[in-house]
Amino acid sequence: MSLALATVVGGLFALGTFLLLRRDLVRVVWGVAVLSQAANVYLISMGGVAEGSFTQVPILATHGGEVPETADPVVQALVLTAIVISLGTTALALVLSYRAYEENETVDVQRWR
């Protein structure tokens, strides 16, 4: 992982944690969303790119030539699934936050009765 990518992942985790500790319910929901995206970026960066071989890309074995560098598709499929689940969870949390706002007329969790 490069220094720039590590800085971005660290910044996303810091921002997500900062938002998660707020009293505003909407900011808490966005904090959870940012944290999940930070975890996705971390997983993609740790998956990395490896030297290709004909066992990884068998279609190129019949055509000859060299195999380019390839990424692990399992990590990419895992992160794609996590992005979809995170999107659904965030949408549900925002709807529940709106419902809580209608009931309590505030999103500040300290002022709820």
DSSP file (Angstrom, degrees, kcal/mol; ACC not computed):
  #  RESIDUE AA STRUCTURE BP1 BP2  ACC     N-H-->O    O-->H-N    N-H-->O    O-->H-N    TCO  KAPPA ALPHA  PHI   PSI    X-CA   Y-CA   Z-CA
    1    1 A M              0   0    0      0, 0.0    45,-0.0     0, 0.0     2,-0.0   0.000 360.0 360.0 360.0 131.5    0.0    0.0    0.0
    2    2 A S     >  -     0   0    0      1,-0.1     4,-2.4    43,-0.0     5,-0.2  -0.297 360.0-112.0 -76.8 165.1    1.4    3.4   -1.0
    3    3 A L  H  > S+     0   0    0      1,-0.2     4,-2.1     2,-0.2     5,-0.1   0.886 116.9  51.6 -65.3 -38.8    1.8    6.2    1.5
    4    4 A A  H  > S+     0   0    0      2,-0.2     4,-2.2     1,-0.2    -1,-0.2   0.918 111.5  46.5 -65.2 -42.6   -0.9    8.3   -0.3
    5    5 A L  H  > S+     0   0    0      1,-0.2     4,-2.6     2,-0.2    -2,-0.2   0.893 111.4  51.6 -67.6 -38.4   -3.4    5.4   -0.3
    6    6 A A  H  X S+     0   0    0     -4,-2.4     4,-2.4     2,-0.2    -1,-0.2   0.873 109.5  51.2 -64.1 -36.2   -2.7    4.7    3.4
    7    7 A T  H  X S+     0   0    0     -4,-2.1     4,-2.6     2,-0.2    -2,-0.2   0.909 110.2  48.7 -66.3 -41.9   -3.3    8.4    4.1
    8    8 A V  H  X S+     0   0    0     -4,-2.2     4,-2.5     2,-0.2    -2,-0.2   0.933 112.9  47.1 -63.5 -45.9   -6.6    8.4    2.3
    9    9 A V  H  X S+     0   0    0     -4,-2.6     4,-2.3     1,-0.2    -2,-0.2   0.919 113.9  48.1 -63.3 -43.0   -7.7    5.2    4.2
   10   10 A G  H  X S+     0   0    0     -4,-2.4     4,-2.4     1,-0.2    -1,-0.2   0.897 111.4  50.5 -63.4 -40.3   -6.6    6.7    7.5
   11   11 A G  H  X S+     0   0    0     -4,-2.6     4,-2.8     2,-0.2    -2,-0.2   0.899 110.1  49.7 -64.3 -40.8   -8.4   10.0    6.7
   12   12 A L  H  X S+     0   0    0     -4,-2.5     4,-2.6     2,-0.2    -2,-0.2   0.912 111.9  47.8 -65.0 -41.9  -11.6    8.1    5.8
   13   13 A F  H  X S+     0   0    0     -4,-2.3     4,-2.2     2,-0.2    -2,-0.2   0.903 113.4  48.6 -64.5 -39.8  -11.5    6.1    9.1
   14   14 A A  H  X S+     0   0    0     -4,-2.4     4,-2.5     2,-0.2    -2,-0.2   0.927 113.1  46.6 -65.9 -44.5  -10.8    9.3   11.0
   15   15 A L  H  X S+     0   0    0     -4,-2.8     4,-2.6     2,-0.2     5,-0.2   0.910 112.9  49.9 -63.8 -42.2  -13.7   11.2    9.4
   16   16 A G  H  X S+     0   0    0     -4,-2.6     4,-2.1     2,-0.2    -1,-0.2   0.901 112.3  47.0 -63.4 -41.3  -16.1    8.2    9.8
   17   17 A T  H  X S+     0   0    0     -4,-2.2     4,-1.2     2,-0.2    -1,-0.2   0.903 111.2  51.9 -67.1 -40.6  -15.2    8.0   13.5
   18   18 A F  H >< S+     0   0    0     -4,-2.5     3,-0.5     1,-0.2    -2,-0.2   0.934 113.2  44.2 -60.4 -46.2  -15.6   11.7   14.0
   19   19 A L  H >< S+     0   0    0     -4,-2.6     3,-1.4     1,-0.2    12,-0.2   0.854 108.1  59.1 -67.5 -33.9  -19.0   11.7   12.4
   20   20 A L  H 3< S+     0   0    0     -4,-2.1    -1,-0.2     1,-0.3    -2,-0.2   0.767 101.8  54.7 -65.8 -25.9  -20.0    8.6   14.4
   21   21 A L  T << S+     0   0    0     -4,-1.2    -1,-0.3    -3,-0.5    -2,-0.2   0.317  86.6 108.1 -92.9   8.6  -19.4   10.4   17.7
   22   22 A R  S <  S-     0   0    0     -3,-1.4    -3,-0.0     2,-0.2     6,-0.0  -0.389  70.7-132.3 -81.7 162.6  -21.8   13.3   16.9
   23   23 A R  S    S+     0   0    0     -2,-0.1    86,-2.2    85,-0.1     2,-0.4   0.703  81.8  95.7 -85.5 -21.9  -25.2   13.9   18.5
   24   24 A D  B  >  -A  108   0A   0     84,-0.2     4,-1.7     1,-0.1    84,-0.2  -0.573  69.7-147.4 -73.6 124.7  -26.9   14.5   15.2
   25   25 A L  H  > S+     0   0    0     82,-2.3     4,-2.0    -2,-0.4    -1,-0.1   0.852  95.7  54.2 -65.3 -35.9  -28.5   11.2   14.0
   26   26 A V  H  > S+     0   0    0      1,-0.2     4,-2.4     2,-0.2    -1,-0.2   0.899 107.6  50.9 -65.7 -40.0  -28.0   12.0   10.3
   27   27 A R  H  > S+     0   0    0      1,-0.2     4,-2.2     2,-0.2    -1,-0.2   0.858 107.1  54.3 -65.3 -34.4  -24.2   12.6   10.9
   28   28 A V  H  X S+     0   0    0     -4,-1.7     4,-2.0     2,-0.2    -1,-0.2   0.916 108.3  49.2 -63.6 -42.2  -24.0    9.2   12.7
   29   29 A V  H  X S+     0   0    0     -4,-2.0     4,-2.0     1,-0.2    -2,-0.2   0.927 112.0  47.9 -63.5 -44.3  -25.6    7.5    9.7
   30   30 A W  H  X S+     0   0    0     -4,-2.4     4,-2.6     1,-0.2    -1,-0.2   0.845 107.8  56.9 -65.2 -32.3  -23.1    9.2    7.4
   31   31 A G  H  X S+     0   0    0     -4,-2.2     4,-2.3   -12,-0.2    -1,-0.2   0.906 106.7  48.1 -63.5 -41.7  -20.3    8.2    9.7
   32   32 A V  H  X S+     0   0    0     -4,-2.0     4,-2.1     2,-0.2    -2,-0.2   0.900 112.1  50.4 -64.4 -40.0  -21.3    4.6    9.4
   33   33 A A  H  X S+     0   0    0     -4,-2.0     4,-2.0     2,-0.2    -2,-0.2   0.914 111.1  47.5 -65.0 -42.5  -21.4    5.0    5.6
   34   34 A V  H  X S+     0   0    0     -4,-2.6     4,-2.3     1,-0.2    -2,-0.2   0.898 110.8  52.4 -66.0 -39.5  -17.9    6.6    5.5
   35   35 A L  H  X S+     0   0    0     -4,-2.3     4,-2.0     2,-0.2    -1,-0.2   0.903 109.0  49.4 -63.1 -40.4  -16.5    3.9    7.7
   36   36 A S  H  X S+     0   0    0     -4,-2.1     4,-1.8     1,-0.2    -1,-0.2   0.893 111.4  48.8 -67.5 -37.4  -17.9    1.1    5.4
   37   37 A Q  H  X S+     0   0    0     -4,-2.0     4,-2.5     2,-0.2    -1,-0.2   0.868 108.5  54.2 -68.8 -34.7  -16.4    2.8    2.4
   38   38 A A  H  X S+     0   0    0     -4,-2.3     4,-2.2     1,-0.2    -2,-0.2   0.900 108.0  50.0 -63.1 -39.7  -13.0    3.2    4.2
   39   39 A A  H  X S+     0   0    0     -4,-2.0     4,-2.3     2,-0.2    -1,-0.2   0.879 109.8  51.3 -65.6 -36.8  -13.1   -0.5    4.8
   40   40 A N  H  X S+     0   0    0     -4,-1.8     4,-2.4     2,-0.2    -2,-0.2   0.923 110.1  48.0 -65.8 -43.7  -13.8   -1.2    1.1
   41   41 A V  H  X S+     0   0    0     -4,-2.5     4,-2.4     1,-0.2    -2,-0.2   0.898 111.6  51.8 -62.9 -39.8  -10.9    1.0    0.0
   42   42 A Y  H  X S+     0   0    0     -4,-2.2     4,-1.9     2,-0.2    -2,-0.2   0.922 110.2  48.1 -62.0 -44.8   -8.7   -0.8    2.5
   43   43 A L  H  X S+     0   0    0     -4,-2.3     4,-1.5     2,-0.2    -2,-0.2   0.916 112.5  48.2 -64.3 -42.8   -9.7   -4.2    1.1
   44   44 A I  H  X S+     0   0    0     -4,-2.4     4,-1.3     1,-0.2    -1,-0.2   0.915 111.8  49.8 -63.3 -42.1   -9.2   -3.2   -2.5
   45   45 A S  H  < S+     0   0    0     -4,-2.4    -1,-0.2     1,-0.2    -2,-0.2   0.845 111.3  48.5 -67.7 -31.5   -5.8   -1.7   -1.7
   46   46 A M  H  < S+     0   0    0     -4,-1.9    -1,-0.2     1,-0.2    -2,-0.2   0.726 101.2  65.2 -80.0 -21.1   -4.7   -4.9    0.2
   47   47 A G  H  < S+     0   0    0     -4,-1.5    25,-0.2    -3,-0.2    -2,-0.2   0.903  87.2 172.3 -65.6 -40.2   -5.9   -7.1   -2.7
   48   48 A G     <  -     0   0    0     -4,-1.3    24,-0.8    -5,-0.1     2,-0.4   0.164  36.6 -73.1  64.5-179.3   -3.3   -5.6   -4.9
   49   49 A V  E     -B   71   0B   0     22,-0.2     2,-0.3    -4,-0.1    22,-0.2  -0.969  47.8-165.8-118.0 130.7   -2.1   -6.4   -8.4
   50   50 A A  E     -B   70   0B   0     20,-3.1    20,-2.3    -2,-0.4     2,-0.2  -0.757  33.8 -85.6-116.5 161.6    0.0   -9.6   -8.9
   51   51 A E        -     0   0    0     -2,-0.3    18,-0.2    18,-0.2     2,-0.1  -0.457  54.0-121.0 -62.6 131.9    2.1  -10.9  -11.8
   52   52 A G        -     0   0    0     15,-0.4     2,-0.3    -2,-0.2    15,-0.2  -0.374  30.2-174.7 -79.2 154.5   -0.2  -12.7  -14.2
   53   53 A S    >>  -     0   0    0     -2,-0.1     4,-1.9    13,-0.1     3,-0.5  -0.926  39.8-107.6-140.2 166.4    0.1  -16.4  -15.2
   54   54 A F  T 34 S+     0   0    0     -2,-0.3     7,-0.2     1,-0.2     6,-0.1   0.737 117.3  60.3 -70.5 -20.5   -1.7  -18.6  -17.7
   55   55 A T  T 34 S+     0   0    0      1,-0.2    -1,-0.2     2,-0.1    -3,-0.0   0.831 108.3  44.1 -73.1 -30.1   -3.5  -20.4  -14.8
   56   56 A Q  T <4 S+     0   0    0     -3,-0.5    -2,-0.2     1,-0.3    -1,-0.2   0.856 129.0  26.4 -80.1 -35.5   -5.1  -17.1  -13.8
   57   57 A V  S >< S+     0   0    0     -4,-1.9     3,-1.3     1,-0.1     4,-0.4  -0.706  70.5 169.6-126.2  78.3   -6.0  -16.0  -17.3
   58   58 A P  G >>  +     0   0    0      0, 0.0     3,-1.1     0, 0.0     4,-0.6   0.733  69.3  70.3 -68.4 -21.7   -6.3  -19.3  -19.3
   59   59 A I  G 34 S+     0   0    0      1,-0.3     3,-0.5     2,-0.2     4,-0.4   0.808  95.7  55.0 -64.9 -27.4   -7.9  -17.6  -22.4
   60   60 A L  G <> S+     0   0    0     -3,-1.3     4,-1.0     1,-0.2    -1,-0.3   0.647  90.7  74.8 -79.9 -14.6   -4.5  -16.0  -23.1
   61   61 A A  T <4 S+     0   0    0     -3,-1.1    -1,-0.2    -4,-0.4    -2,-0.2   0.842  96.2  48.4 -67.1 -32.3   -2.7  -19.3  -23.1
   62   62 A T  T  < S+     0   0    0     -4,-0.6    -1,-0.2    -3,-0.5    -2,-0.2   0.728 112.4  48.6 -79.8 -20.8   -4.1  -20.2  -26.5
   63   63 A H  T  4 S-     0   0    0     -4,-0.4    -1,-0.2    -3,-0.3    -2,-0.2   0.577 100.0-143.0 -95.6 -10.4   -3.2  -16.9  -28.0
   64   64 A G     <  +     0   0    0     -4,-1.0    -1,-0.2    -3,-0.1    -2,-0.1  -0.195  52.4  93.7  77.1-174.2    0.4  -16.8  -26.8
   65   65 A G  S    S-     0   0    0     -4,-0.1     2,-0.2     2,-0.1    -1,-0.1  -0.295  81.5 -42.6  82.6-171.3    2.2  -13.7  -25.7
   66   66 A E        -     0   0    0     -2,-0.1   -13,-0.1   -13,-0.0     0, 0.0  -0.625  48.6-124.1 -97.2 153.9    2.6  -12.5  -22.2
   67   67 A V        -     0   0    0     -2,-0.2   -15,-0.4   -15,-0.2     3,-0.1  -0.831  29.4-131.8 -94.4 129.0   -0.1  -12.3  -19.5
   68   68 A P        -     0   0    0      0, 0.0     2,-0.1     0, 0.0   -15,-0.1  -0.191  37.9 -75.9 -72.6 171.2   -0.5   -8.8  -18.0
   69   69 A E        -     0   0    0    -18,-0.2     2,-0.3   -17,-0.1   -18,-0.2  -0.422  56.4-161.2 -64.0 142.2   -0.7   -8.1  -14.3
   70   70 A T  E     -B   50   0B   0    -20,-2.3   -20,-3.1    -3,-0.1     2,-0.3  -0.915  13.1-133.2-129.3 154.8   -4.0   -9.1  -12.8
   71   71 A A  E     -B   49   0B   0     -2,-0.3   -22,-0.2   -22,-0.2   -23,-0.1  -0.731  37.7 -97.2-101.0 155.5   -6.0   -8.3   -9.7
   72   72 A D     >  -     0   0    0    -24,-0.8     4,-1.2    -2,-0.3     3,-0.4  -0.605  29.7-157.1 -71.8 118.0   -7.6  -10.9   -7.5
   73   73 A P  H  > S+     0   0    0      0, 0.0     4,-2.3     0, 0.0     5,-0.2   0.727  86.0  67.0 -72.5 -19.0  -11.3  -11.0   -8.6
   74   74 A V  H  > S+     0   0    0      2,-0.2     4,-2.4     1,-0.2     5,-0.2   0.918 101.5  47.2 -66.2 -41.9  -12.5  -12.5   -5.2
   75   75 A V  H  > S+     0   0    0     -3,-0.4     4,-2.5     1,-0.2     5,-0.2   0.912 112.2  50.1 -65.3 -41.7  -11.6   -9.3   -3.4
   76   76 A Q  H  X S+     0   0    0     -4,-1.2     4,-2.3     1,-0.2    -2,-0.2   0.899 111.6  47.8 -65.2 -39.7  -13.3   -7.2   -6.1
   77   77 A A  H  X S+     0   0    0     -4,-2.3     4,-2.1     2,-0.2    -1,-0.2   0.897 111.6  51.2 -67.0 -39.3  -16.5   -9.3   -5.9
   78   78 A L  H  X S+     0   0    0     -4,-2.4     4,-2.2     2,-0.2    -2,-0.2   0.922 112.3  45.6 -61.9 -44.9  -16.4   -9.1   -2.1
   79   79 A V  H  X S+     0   0    0     -4,-2.5     4,-2.4     2,-0.2    -2,-0.2   0.881 110.1  54.1 -69.3 -37.9  -16.1   -5.3   -2.1
   80   80 A L  H  X S+     0   0    0     -4,-2.3     4,-1.9     2,-0.2    -1,-0.2   0.915 110.4  47.2 -61.7 -41.8  -18.8   -5.0   -4.8
   81   81 A T  H  X S+     0   0    0     -4,-2.1     4,-2.4     1,-0.2    -2,-0.2   0.906 111.4  51.2 -63.1 -42.1  -21.2   -7.0   -2.6
   82   82 A A  H  X S+     0   0    0     -4,-2.2     4,-2.5     1,-0.2    -2,-0.2   0.866 107.4  53.4 -65.0 -35.7  -20.2   -4.9    0.5
   83   83 A I  H  X S+     0   0    0     -4,-2.4     4,-2.3     2,-0.2    -1,-0.2   0.924 110.3  46.8 -64.9 -43.3  -20.9   -1.7   -1.5
   84   84 A V  H  X S+     0   0    0     -4,-1.9     4,-2.1     2,-0.2    -2,-0.2   0.925 114.4  46.5 -65.4 -44.3  -24.4   -2.8   -2.4
   85   85 A I  H  X S+     0   0    0     -4,-2.4     4,-2.5     1,-0.2    -1,-0.2   0.905 112.3  51.3 -64.7 -40.5  -25.2   -4.0    1.1
   86   86 A S  H  X S+     0   0    0     -4,-2.5     4,-2.6    -5,-0.2    -2,-0.2   0.891 108.1  52.2 -63.9 -39.9  -23.8   -0.7    2.5
   87   87 A L  H  X S+     0   0    0     -4,-2.3     4,-2.2     2,-0.2    -1,-0.2   0.927 112.0  45.6 -62.7 -44.6  -26.0    1.3    0.2
   88   88 A G  H  X S+     0   0    0     -4,-2.1     4,-2.2     2,-0.2    -2,-0.2   0.898 113.5  49.2 -64.9 -41.0  -29.1   -0.5    1.2
   89   89 A T  H  X S+     0   0    0     -4,-2.5     4,-2.4     2,-0.2    -2,-0.2   0.899 111.2  49.5 -65.7 -40.9  -28.3   -0.2    4.9
   90   90 A T  H  X S+     0   0    0     -4,-2.6     4,-2.4     2,-0.2    -2,-0.2   0.905 110.2  50.6 -65.8 -40.9  -27.6    3.5    4.6
   91   91 A A  H  X S+     0   0    0     -4,-2.2     4,-2.1     2,-0.2    -2,-0.2   0.925 111.9  47.6 -62.8 -43.9  -30.9    4.1    2.8
   92   92 A L  H  X S+     0   0    0     -4,-2.2     4,-2.4     1,-0.2    -2,-0.2   0.908 111.7  50.3 -62.3 -42.3  -32.7    2.2    5.5
   93   93 A A  H  X S+     0   0    0     -4,-2.4     4,-2.1     1,-0.2    -1,-0.2   0.877 109.6  50.8 -65.9 -37.1  -30.9    4.1    8.3
   94   94 A L  H  X S+     0   0    0     -4,-2.4     4,-2.2     2,-0.2    -1,-0.2   0.890 110.3  49.4 -67.7 -37.8  -31.7    7.5    6.6
   95   95 A V  H  X S+     0   0    0     -4,-2.1     4,-2.1     2,-0.2    -2,-0.2   0.916 111.9  48.2 -65.7 -42.1  -35.4    6.5    6.4
   96   96 A L  H  X S+     0   0    0     -4,-2.4     4,-2.3     1,-0.2    -2,-0.2   0.859 109.7  53.5 -66.1 -34.1  -35.5    5.5   10.0
   97   97 A S  H  X S+     0   0    0     -4,-2.1     4,-2.2     2,-0.2    -2,-0.2   0.903 108.1  49.9 -65.6 -40.8  -33.7    8.8   10.9
   98   98 A Y  H  X S+     0   0    0     -4,-2.2     4,-2.2     2,-0.2    -2,-0.2   0.907 110.3  50.3 -63.6 -40.7  -36.4   10.7    9.1
   99   99 A R  H  X S+     0   0    0     -4,-2.1     4,-1.8     1,-0.2    -2,-0.2   0.900 110.1  49.9 -64.4 -40.2  -39.1    8.8   10.9
  100  100 A A  H  X S+     0   0    0     -4,-2.3     4,-2.4     1,-0.2     6,-0.4   0.864 108.8  53.2 -65.4 -35.4  -37.4    9.6   14.2
  101  101 A Y  H  X S+     0   0    0     -4,-2.2     4,-2.5     1,-0.2    -2,-0.2   0.905 107.7  50.8 -65.0 -40.4  -37.3   13.2   13.2
  102  102 A E  H  < S+     0   0    0     -4,-2.2    -2,-0.2     1,-0.2    -1,-0.2   0.878 114.6  44.0 -64.0 -37.0  -41.0   13.2   12.6
  103  103 A E  H  < S+     0   0    0     -4,-1.8    -2,-0.2    -5,-0.1    -1,-0.2   0.894 129.1  24.0 -73.8 -40.8  -41.7   11.6   16.0
  104  104 A N  H  < S-     0   0    0     -4,-2.4    -2,-0.2     2,-0.2    -3,-0.2   0.530  91.6-132.4-107.4  -8.9  -39.3   13.8   18.0
  105  105 A E  S  < S+     0   0    0     -4,-2.5     2,-0.3    -5,-0.2    -4,-0.1   0.705  82.0  67.7  59.4  23.0  -39.0   17.0   15.9
  106  106 A T        -     0   0    0     -6,-0.4    -2,-0.2    -5,-0.2    -1,-0.1  -0.967  65.9-148.5-159.3 155.5  -35.3   16.9   16.2
  107  107 A V        +     0   0    0     -2,-0.3   -82,-2.3    -3,-0.1     2,-0.7   0.371  69.3 109.5-105.6   1.9  -32.3   14.7   15.1
  108  108 A D  B >   -A   24   0A   0    -84,-0.2     3,-1.2     1,-0.2     4,-0.3  -0.698  57.8-158.1 -78.2 113.7  -30.3   15.6   18.3
  109  109 A V  G >  S+     0   0    0    -86,-2.2     3,-0.6    -2,-0.7    -1,-0.2   0.697  87.4  63.1 -71.3 -17.4  -30.4   12.3   20.2
  110  110 A Q  G 3  S+     0   0    0      1,-0.2    -1,-0.3   -87,-0.1   -86,-0.0   0.747 102.3  50.7 -75.5 -22.8  -29.6   14.1   23.5
  111  111 A R  G <  S+     0   0    0     -3,-1.2    -1,-0.2     2,-0.0    -2,-0.2   0.381  83.7 113.3 -97.5   3.9  -32.9   16.0   23.3
  112  112 A W    <         0   0    0     -3,-0.6    -8,-0.0    -4,-0.3    -5,-0.0  -0.477 360.0 360.0 -74.4 147.1  -35.1   13.0   22.7
  113  113 A R              0   0    0     -2,-0.1    -1,-0.1    -9,-0.0    -4,-0.0   0.387 360.0 360.0-113.2 360.0  -37.6   12.1   25.4
